[in-house]
Amino acid sequence: MIRPFIGFNVLLVAVAVIADQAIKALVVAKMALGEAIEGLPFLALYHARNTGIAFSMFAGFGDVGLSLLSAFVLVIVL
C-alpha cells in the first residue's frame, strides 16, 4: 500500500522539477533581464537572477556547494 504512494510522490516531484526547469529555460530564452509579464492582478512572471537559494542565501557557495546542499536537503526530505 505504501509503494504506490511513494511512487506517486516521486513522480509528482519529478514533474514539478521538469516544469520548473522548462519555465526557467523559457524565461531566459524569451525575456530580457528585469522584464515582467503580468498574469493576474496579484501574480507576475519576472525575469530575475538569484545566485543562491531562496532570497540569495548561500550565494557564495558556488555551483558545487549549492548542488551538495540541495542533495543533502533532498535526502532529508525523502
Gaussian input, Z-matrix of N, CA and C with variables (Angstrom, degrees):
# hf/3-21g

backbone

0 1
 N
 C     1     B1
 C     2     B2     1     A1
 N     3     B3     2     A2     1     D1
 C     4     B4     3     A3     2     D2
 C     5     B5     4     A4     3     D3
 N     6     B6     5     A5     4     D4
 C     7     B7     6     A6     5     D5
 C     8     B8     7     A7     6     D6
 N     9     B9     8     A8     7     D7
 C    10    B10     9     A9     8     D8
 C    11    B11    10    A10     9     D9
 N    12    B12    11    A11    10    D10
 C    13    B13    12    A12    11    D11
 C    14    B14    13    A13    12    D12
 N    15    B15    14    A14    13    D13
 C    16    B16    15    A15    14    D14
 C    17    B17    16    A16    15    D15
 N    18    B18    17    A17    16    D16
 C    19    B19    18    A18    17    D17
 C    20    B20    19    A19    18    D18
 N    21    B21    20    A20    19    D19
 C    22    B22    21    A21    20    D20
 C    23    B23    22    A22    21    D21
 N    24    B24    23    A23    22    D22
 C    25    B25    24    A24    23    D23
 C    26    B26    25    A25    24    D24
 N    27    B27    26    A26    25    D25
 C    28    B28    27    A27    26    D26
 C    29    B29    28    A28    27    D27
 N    30    B30    29    A29    28    D28
 C    31    B31    30    A30    29    D29
 C    32    B32    31    A31    30    D30
 N    33    B33    32    A32    31    D31
 C    34    B34    33    A33    32    D32
 C    35    B35    34    A34    33    D33
 N    36    B36    35    A35    34    D34
 C    37    B37    36    A36    35    D35
 C    38    B38    37    A37    36    D36
 N    39    B39    38    A38    37    D37
 C    40    B40    39    A39    38    D38
 C    41    B41    40    A40    39    D39
 N    42    B42    41    A41    40    D40
 C    43    B43    42    A42    41    D41
 C    44    B44    43    A43    42    D42
 N    45    B45    44    A44    43    D43
 C    46    B46    45    A45    44    D44
 C    47    B47    46    A46    45    D45
 N    48    B48    47    A47    46    D46
 C    49    B49    48    A48    47    D47
 C    50    B50    49    A49    48    D48
 N    51    B51    50    A50    49    D49
 C    52    B52    51    A51    50    D50
 C    53    B53    52    A52    51    D51
 N    54    B54    53    A53    52    D52
 C    55    B55    54    A54    53    D53
 C    56    B56    55    A55    54    D54
 N    57    B57    56    A56    55    D55
 C    58    B58    57    A57    56    D56
 C    59    B59    58    A58    57    D57
 N    60    B60    59    A59    58    D58
 C    61    B61    60    A60    59    D59
 C    62    B62    61    A61    60    D60
 N    63    B63    62    A62    61    D61
 C    64    B64    63    A63    62    D62
 C    65    B65    64    A64    63    D63
 N    66    B66    65    A65    64    D64
 C    67    B67    66    A66    65    D65
 C    68    B68    67    A67    66    D66
 N    69    B69    68    A68    67    D67
 C    70    B70    69    A69    68    D68
 C    71    B71    70    A70    69    D69
 N    72    B72    71    A71    70    D70
 C    73    B73    72    A72    71    D71
 C    74    B74    73    A73    72    D72
 N    75    B75    74    A74    73    D73
 C    76    B76    75    A75    74    D74
 C    77    B77    76    A76    75    D75
 N    78    B78    77    A77    76    D76
 C    79    B79    78    A78    77    D77
 C    80    B80    79    A79    78    D78
 N    81    B81    80    A80    79    D79
 C    82    B82    81    A81    80    D80
 C    83    B83    82    A82    81    D81
 N    84    B84    83    A83    82    D82
 C    85    B85    84    A84    83    D83
 C    86    B86    85    A85    84    D84
 N    87    B87    86    A86    85    D85
 C    88    B88    87    A87    86    D86
 C    89    B89    88    A88    87    D87
 N    90    B90    89    A89    88    D88
 C    91    B91    90    A90    89    D89
 C    92    B92    91    A91    90    D90
 N    93    B93    92    A92    91    D91
 C    94    B94    93    A93    92    D92
 C    95    B95    94    A94    93    D93
 N    96    B96    95    A95    94    D94
 C    97    B97    96    A96    95    D95
 C    98    B98    97    A97    96    D96
 N    99    B99    98    A98    97    D97
 C   100   B100    99    A99    98    D98
 C   101   B101   100   A100    99    D99
 N   102   B102   101   A101   100   D100
 C   103   B103   102   A102   101   D101
 C   104   B104   103   A103   102   D102
 N   105   B105   104   A104   103   D103
 C   106   B106   105   A105   104   D104
 C   107   B107   106   A106   105   D105
 N   108   B108   107   A107   106   D106
 C   109   B109   108   A108   107   D107
 C   110   B110   109   A109   108   D108
 N   111   B111   110   A110   109   D109
 C   112   B112   111   A111   110   D110
 C   113   B113   112   A112   111   D111
 N   114   B114   113   A113   112   D112
 C   115   B115   114   A114   113   D113
 C   116   B116   115   A115   114   D114
 N   117   B117   116   A116   115   D115
 C   118   B118   117   A117   116   D116
 C   119   B119   118   A118   117   D117
 N   120   B120   119   A119   118   D118
 C   121   B121   120   A120   119   D119
 C   122   B122   121   A121   120   D120
 N   123   B123   122   A122   121   D121
 C   124   B124   123   A123   122   D122
 C   125   B125   124   A124   123   D123
 N   126   B126   125   A125   124   D124
 C   127   B127   126   A126   125   D125
 C   128   B128   127   A127   126   D126
 N   129   B129   128   A128   127   D127
 C   130   B130   129   A129   128   D128
 C   131   B131   130   A130   129   D129
 N   132   B132   131   A131   130   D130
 C   133   B133   132   A132   131   D131
 C   134   B134   133   A133   132   D132
 N   135   B135   134   A134   133   D133
 C   136   B136   135   A135   134   D134
 C   137   B137   136   A136   135   D135
 N   138   B138   137   A137   136   D136
 C   139   B139   138   A138   137   D137
 C   140   B140   139   A139   138   D138
 N   141   B141   140   A140   139   D139
 C   142   B142   141   A141   140   D140
 C   143   B143   142   A142   141   D141
 N   144   B144   143   A143   142   D142
 C   145   B145   144   A144   143   D143
 C   146   B146   145   A145   144   D144
 N   147   B147   146   A146   145   D145
 C   148   B148   147   A147   146   D146
 C   149   B149   148   A148   147   D147
 N   150   B150   149   A149   148   D148
 C   151   B151   150   A150   149   D149
 C   152   B152   151   A151   150   D150
 N   153   B153   152   A152   151   D151
 C   154   B154   153   A153   152   D152
 C   155   B155   154   A154   153   D153
 N   156   B156   155   A155   154   D154
 C   157   B157   156   A156   155   D155
 C   158   B158   157   A157   156   D156
 N   159   B159   158   A158   157   D157
 C   160   B160   159   A159   158   D158
 C   161   B161   160   A160   159   D159
 N   162   B162   161   A161   160   D160
 C   163   B163   162   A162   161   D161
 C   164   B164   163   A163   162   D162
 N   165   B165   164   A164   163   D163
 C   166   B166   165   A165   164   D164
 C   167   B167   166   A166   165   D165
 N   168   B168   167   A167   166   D166
 C   169   B169   168   A168   167   D167
 C   170   B170   169   A169   168   D168
 N   171   B171   170   A170   169   D169
 C   172   B172   171   A171   170   D170
 C   173   B173   172   A172   171   D171
 N   174   B174   173   A173   172   D172
 C   175   B175   174   A174   173   D173
 C   176   B176   175   A175   174   D174
 N   177   B177   176   A176   175   D175
 C   178   B178   177   A177   176   D176
 C   179   B179   178   A178   177   D177
 N   180   B180   179   A179   178   D178
 C   181   B181   180   A180   179   D179
 C   182   B182   181   A181   180   D180
 N   183   B183   182   A182   181   D181
 C   184   B184   183   A183   182   D182
 C   185   B185   184   A184   183   D183
 N   186   B186   185   A185   184   D184
 C   187   B187   186   A186   185   D185
 C   188   B188   187   A187   186   D186
 N   189   B189   188   A188   187   D187
 C   190   B190   189   A189   188   D188
 C   191   B191   190   A190   189   D189
 N   192   B192   191   A191   190   D190
 C   193   B193   192   A192   191   D191
 C   194   B194   193   A193   192   D192
 N   195   B195   194   A194   193   D193
 C   196   B196   195   A195   194   D194
 C   197   B197   196   A196   195   D195
 N   198   B198   197   A197   196   D196
 C   199   B199   198   A198   197   D197
 C   200   B200   199   A199   198   D198
 N   201   B201   200   A200   199   D199
 C   202   B202   201   A201   200   D200
 C   203   B203   202   A202   201   D201
 N   204   B204   203   A203   202   D202
 C   205   B205   204   A204   203   D203
 C   206   B206   205   A205   204   D204
 N   207   B207   206   A206   205   D205
 C   208   B208   207   A207   206   D206
 C   209   B209   208   A208   207   D207
 N   210   B210   209   A209   208   D208
 C   211   B211   210   A210   209   D209
 C   212   B212   211   A211   210   D210
 N   213   B213   212   A212   211   D211
 C   214   B214   213   A213   212   D212
 C   215   B215   214   A214   213   D213
 N   216   B216   215   A215   214   D214
 C   217   B217   216   A216   215   D215
 C   218   B218   217   A217   216   D216
 N   219   B219   218   A218   217   D217
 C   220   B220   219   A219   218   D218
 C   221   B221   220   A220   219   D219
 N   222   B222   221   A221   220   D220
 C   223   B223   222   A222   221   D221
 C   224   B224   223   A223   222   D222
 N   225   B225   224   A224   223   D223
 C   226   B226   225   A225   224   D224
 C   227   B227   226   A226   225   D225
 N   228   B228   227   A227   226   D226
 C   229   B229   228   A228   227   D227
 C   230   B230   229   A229   228   D228
 N   231   B231   230   A230   229   D229
 C   232   B232   231   A231   230   D230
 C   233   B233   232   A232   231   D231

   B1=1.4443
   B2=1.5266
   B3=1.3314
   B4=1.4627
   B5=1.5267
   B6=1.3389
   B7=1.4718
   B8=1.5231
   B9=1.3384
   B10=1.4698
   B11=1.5285
   B12=1.3331
   B13=1.4596
   B14=1.5270
   B15=1.3275
   B16=1.4690
   B17=1.5240
   B18=1.3273
   B19=1.4608
   B20=1.5192
   B21=1.3186
   B22=1.4617
   B23=1.5165
   B24=1.3310
   B25=1.4637
   B26=1.5237
   B27=1.3180
   B28=1.4649
   B29=1.5219
   B30=1.3182
   B31=1.4666
   B32=1.5244
   B33=1.3095
   B34=1.4568
   B35=1.5300
   B36=1.3210
   B37=1.4630
   B38=1.5242
   B39=1.3293
   B40=1.4634
   B41=1.5244
   B42=1.3241
   B43=1.4750
   B44=1.5234
   B45=1.3197
   B46=1.4653
   B47=1.5298
   B48=1.3217
   B49=1.4716
   B50=1.5248
   B51=1.3247
   B52=1.4616
   B53=1.5317
   B54=1.3196
   B55=1.4709
   B56=1.5304
   B57=1.3245
   B58=1.4549
   B59=1.5278
   B60=1.3266
   B61=1.4575
   B62=1.5267
   B63=1.3342
   B64=1.4635
   B65=1.5282
   B66=1.3242
   B67=1.4639
   B68=1.5270
   B69=1.3192
   B70=1.4646
   B71=1.5247
   B72=1.3262
   B73=1.4709
   B74=1.5244
   B75=1.3100
   B76=1.4644
   B77=1.5288
   B78=1.3190
   B79=1.4593
   B80=1.5293
   B81=1.3229
   B82=1.4619
   B83=1.5270
   B84=1.3309
   B85=1.4644
   B86=1.5257
   B87=1.3201
   B88=1.4658
   B89=1.5213
   B90=1.3248
   B91=1.4673
   B92=1.5264
   B93=1.3231
   B94=1.4622
   B95=1.5292
   B96=1.3237
   B97=1.4595
   B98=1.5293
   B99=1.3138
   B100=1.4551
   B101=1.5184
   B102=1.3206
   B103=1.4697
   B104=1.5296
   B105=1.3283
   B106=1.4682
   B107=1.5193
   B108=1.3266
   B109=1.4585
   B110=1.5211
   B111=1.3258
   B112=1.4625
   B113=1.5252
   B114=1.3238
   B115=1.4538
   B116=1.5196
   B117=1.2942
   B118=1.4549
   B119=1.5238
   B120=1.3174
   B121=1.4763
   B122=1.5278
   B123=1.3056
   B124=1.4620
   B125=1.5254
   B126=1.3463
   B127=1.4629
   B128=1.5228
   B129=1.3278
   B130=1.4625
   B131=1.5251
   B132=1.3092
   B133=1.4593
   B134=1.5160
   B135=1.3367
   B136=1.4512
   B137=1.5207
   B138=1.3419
   B139=1.4568
   B140=1.5220
   B141=1.3205
   B142=1.4620
   B143=1.5251
   B144=1.2954
   B145=1.4595
   B146=1.5201
   B147=1.3133
   B148=1.4506
   B149=1.5243
   B150=1.3062
   B151=1.4635
   B152=1.5248
   B153=1.2951
   B154=1.4569
   B155=1.5136
   B156=1.3189
   B157=1.4622
   B158=1.5267
   B159=1.2879
   B160=1.4579
   B161=1.5189
   B162=1.3267
   B163=1.4547
   B164=1.5280
   B165=1.3357
   B166=1.4721
   B167=1.5282
   B168=1.3436
   B169=1.4647
   B170=1.5314
   B171=1.2921
   B172=1.4617
   B173=1.5295
   B174=1.3162
   B175=1.4648
   B176=1.5247
   B177=1.3031
   B178=1.4608
   B179=1.5177
   B180=1.3287
   B181=1.4528
   B182=1.5234
   B183=1.3146
   B184=1.4628
   B185=1.5214
   B186=1.3192
   B187=1.4679
   B188=1.5210
   B189=1.3126
   B190=1.4725
   B191=1.5221
   B192=1.3230
   B193=1.4580
   B194=1.5150
   B195=1.3425
   B196=1.4623
   B197=1.5287
   B198=1.3273
   B199=1.4656
   B200=1.5219
   B201=1.3218
   B202=1.4649
   B203=1.5262
   B204=1.3194
   B205=1.4631
   B206=1.5222
   B207=1.3217
   B208=1.4684
   B209=1.5234
   B210=1.3310
   B211=1.4653
   B212=1.5278
   B213=1.3137
   B214=1.4677
   B215=1.5289
   B216=1.3360
   B217=1.4649
   B218=1.5226
   B219=1.3221
   B220=1.4641
   B221=1.5211
   B222=1.3302
   B223=1.4690
   B224=1.5270
   B225=1.3135
   B226=1.4687
   B227=1.5291
   B228=1.3411
   B229=1.4733
   B230=1.5104
   B231=1.3249
   B232=1.4787
   B233=1.5073
   A1=110.44
   A2=117.59
   A3=120.25
   A4=111.58
   A5=119.31
   A6=121.73
   A7=112.73
   A8=120.60
   A9=118.72
   A10=111.93
   A11=117.25
   A12=121.46
   A13=110.47
   A14=116.82
   A15=121.19
   A16=109.82
   A17=116.78
   A18=120.33
   A19=112.01
   A20=117.12
   A21=121.13
   A22=110.69
   A23=117.31
   A24=121.13
   A25=111.82
   A26=116.75
   A27=120.06
   A28=110.04
   A29=117.33
   A30=120.90
   A31=111.00
   A32=117.71
   A33=122.07
   A34=111.43
   A35=116.96
   A36=120.97
   A37=110.23
   A38=117.79
   A39=121.18
   A40=111.32
   A41=117.45
   A42=121.14
   A43=110.38
   A44=117.36
   A45=120.93
   A46=111.11
   A47=117.60
   A48=121.18
   A49=110.38
   A50=117.46
   A51=120.97
   A52=110.55
   A53=117.35
   A54=120.76
   A55=110.58
   A56=117.43
   A57=122.20
   A58=110.86
   A59=116.69
   A60=120.56
   A61=111.94
   A62=117.62
   A63=121.20
   A64=110.70
   A65=117.63
   A66=121.20
   A67=110.26
   A68=117.37
   A69=120.48
   A70=111.00
   A71=117.63
   A72=120.99
   A73=110.72
   A74=116.73
   A75=121.30
   A76=111.28
   A77=117.64
   A78=121.65
   A79=110.34
   A80=117.34
   A81=120.90
   A82=110.78
   A83=117.43
   A84=121.07
   A85=112.99
   A86=118.20
   A87=120.95
   A88=115.94
   A89=118.04
   A90=119.92
   A91=110.55
   A92=115.97
   A93=120.91
   A94=109.12
   A95=115.72
   A96=120.78
   A97=109.20
   A98=117.27
   A99=122.93
   A100=114.06
   A101=117.43
   A102=120.75
   A103=110.00
   A104=115.54
   A105=120.93
   A106=109.62
   A107=115.90
   A108=123.35
   A109=106.73
   A110=115.74
   A111=120.55
   A112=109.15
   A113=117.18
   A114=121.85
   A115=110.99
   A116=115.82
   A117=124.44
   A118=107.37
   A119=118.57
   A120=118.62
   A121=113.55
   A122=118.00
   A123=121.41
   A124=112.67
   A125=118.20
   A126=121.15
   A127=110.14
   A128=116.28
   A129=121.35
   A130=109.00
   A131=116.00
   A132=122.67
   A133=106.19
   A134=117.61
   A135=123.10
   A136=108.79
   A137=117.53
   A138=121.36
   A139=109.14
   A140=115.64
   A141=122.55
   A142=108.10
   A143=116.92
   A144=122.16
   A145=109.77
   A146=116.75
   A147=123.36
   A148=106.95
   A149=117.23
   A150=120.30
   A151=112.72
   A152=117.47
   A153=120.85
   A154=110.51
   A155=115.69
   A156=120.92
   A157=105.58
   A158=120.67
   A159=122.85
   A160=109.64
   A161=116.45
   A162=122.94
   A163=112.25
   A164=116.73
   A165=125.24
   A166=113.75
   A167=117.10
   A168=119.09
   A169=108.28
   A170=117.25
   A171=124.89
   A172=111.85
   A173=118.15
   A174=122.10
   A175=111.51
   A176=118.57
   A177=121.40
   A178=114.58
   A179=118.82
   A180=121.31
   A181=112.80
   A182=118.74
   A183=121.38
   A184=110.54
   A185=115.30
   A186=120.62
   A187=112.72
   A188=117.31
   A189=120.53
   A190=110.15
   A191=117.56
   A192=121.03
   A193=112.35
   A194=116.44
   A195=119.57
   A196=111.12
   A197=117.05
   A198=120.38
   A199=111.00
   A200=116.68
   A201=120.16
   A202=111.48
   A203=116.87
   A204=120.35
   A205=110.86
   A206=117.40
   A207=121.43
   A208=111.19
   A209=117.24
   A210=120.83
   A211=110.05
   A212=117.77
   A213=121.70
   A214=110.35
   A215=117.00
   A216=120.82
   A217=109.93
   A218=117.81
   A219=121.26
   A220=111.33
   A221=117.05
   A222=120.33
   A223=110.21
   A224=117.53
   A225=121.06
   A226=110.17
   A227=117.01
   A228=120.58
   A229=110.66
   A230=116.73
   A231=119.00
   A232=110.71
   D1=-34.18
   D2=-177.69
   D3=-78.03
   D4=-27.96
   D5=-177.95
   D6=-61.90
   D7=-46.06
   D8=177.83
   D9=-61.84
   D10=-33.92
   D11=179.00
   D12=-65.74
   D13=-44.75
   D14=178.49
   D15=-65.62
   D16=-43.14
   D17=178.48
   D18=-60.59
   D19=-41.61
   D20=178.03
   D21=-63.49
   D22=-43.26
   D23=-179.88
   D24=-64.10
   D25=-41.97
   D26=177.86
   D27=-63.85
   D28=-42.39
   D29=177.29
   D30=-63.00
   D31=-42.95
   D32=179.08
   D33=-61.35
   D34=-43.77
   D35=177.98
   D36=-64.38
   D37=-43.01
   D38=179.38
   D39=-61.31
   D40=-43.66
   D41=178.37
   D42=-63.66
   D43=-41.45
   D44=179.76
   D45=-64.58
   D46=-42.28
   D47=179.50
   D48=-65.97
   D49=-43.57
   D50=179.48
   D51=-63.60
   D52=-43.98
   D53=178.44
   D54=-63.02
   D55=-42.16
   D56=178.99
   D57=-59.80
   D58=-48.69
   D59=-178.67
   D60=-67.07
   D61=-36.51
   D62=178.71
   D63=-66.32
   D64=-42.16
   D65=178.53
   D66=-65.46
   D67=-41.61
   D68=178.34
   D69=-62.72
   D70=-42.85
   D71=178.86
   D72=-63.81
   D73=-40.23
   D74=178.70
   D75=-65.10
   D76=-42.15
   D77=178.86
   D78=-63.46
   D79=-45.62
   D80=-179.58
   D81=-63.77
   D82=-37.98
   D83=-177.59
   D84=-75.96
   D85=-32.35
   D86=-170.02
   D87=-110.84
   D88=-16.41
   D89=-175.30
   D90=-118.39
   D91=143.20
   D92=174.26
   D93=-75.93
   D94=153.53
   D95=178.42
   D96=-60.46
   D97=127.33
   D98=-178.97
   D99=92.56
   D100=-8.73
   D101=179.64
   D102=-76.10
   D103=148.21
   D104=-179.99
   D105=-130.10
   D106=146.50
   D107=173.56
   D108=-120.20
   D109=117.27
   D110=179.81
   D111=-74.31
   D112=126.15
   D113=177.84
   D114=-100.01
   D115=-61.01
   D116=176.99
   D117=-126.84
   D118=167.31
   D119=179.80
   D120=-56.43
   D121=-24.44
   D122=-178.03
   D123=-113.41
   D124=9.01
   D125=-174.66
   D126=-141.73
   D127=129.20
   D128=177.56
   D129=-138.39
   D130=150.88
   D131=173.77
   D132=-97.80
   D133=116.31
   D134=-172.10
   D135=-121.97
   D136=128.36
   D137=179.20
   D138=-85.45
   D139=108.19
   D140=178.82
   D141=-135.71
   D142=161.43
   D143=178.30
   D144=-111.73
   D145=137.43
   D146=177.94
   D147=-133.22
   D148=115.80
   D149=-176.83
   D150=-88.39
   D151=-2.38
   D152=179.54
   D153=-117.72
   D154=-146.79
   D155=177.99
   D156=-96.94
   D157=-126.56
   D158=179.72
   D159=-73.79
   D160=131.31
   D161=177.06
   D162=57.02
   D163=33.10
   D164=178.50
   D165=63.46
   D166=22.26
   D167=174.31
   D168=-66.07
   D169=145.90
   D170=178.32
   D171=61.31
   D172=31.27
   D173=-177.75
   D174=-63.33
   D175=-26.37
   D176=-178.96
   D177=-85.10
   D178=0.29
   D179=-176.89
   D180=-72.32
   D181=-26.38
   D182=-175.95
   D183=81.07
   D184=175.49
   D185=-176.13
   D186=-64.48
   D187=-44.89
   D188=-177.15
   D189=-67.09
   D190=-43.74
   D191=179.85
   D192=-62.75
   D193=-42.46
   D194=178.46
   D195=-67.21
   D196=-36.95
   D197=177.74
   D198=-64.23
   D199=-43.56
   D200=178.55
   D201=-65.78
   D202=-41.42
   D203=177.55
   D204=-63.44
   D205=-42.95
   D206=178.37
   D207=-63.44
   D208=-41.89
   D209=178.45
   D210=-63.65
   D211=-40.98
   D212=178.67
   D213=-61.46
   D214=-46.75
   D215=179.84
   D216=-63.59
   D217=-40.92
   D218=179.06
   D219=-61.41
   D220=-42.24
   D221=178.44
   D222=-63.61
   D223=-41.74
   D224=179.47
   D225=-63.83
   D226=-43.02
   D227=-178.93
   D228=-66.12
   D229=-42.26
   D230=-179.73
   D231=-69.18

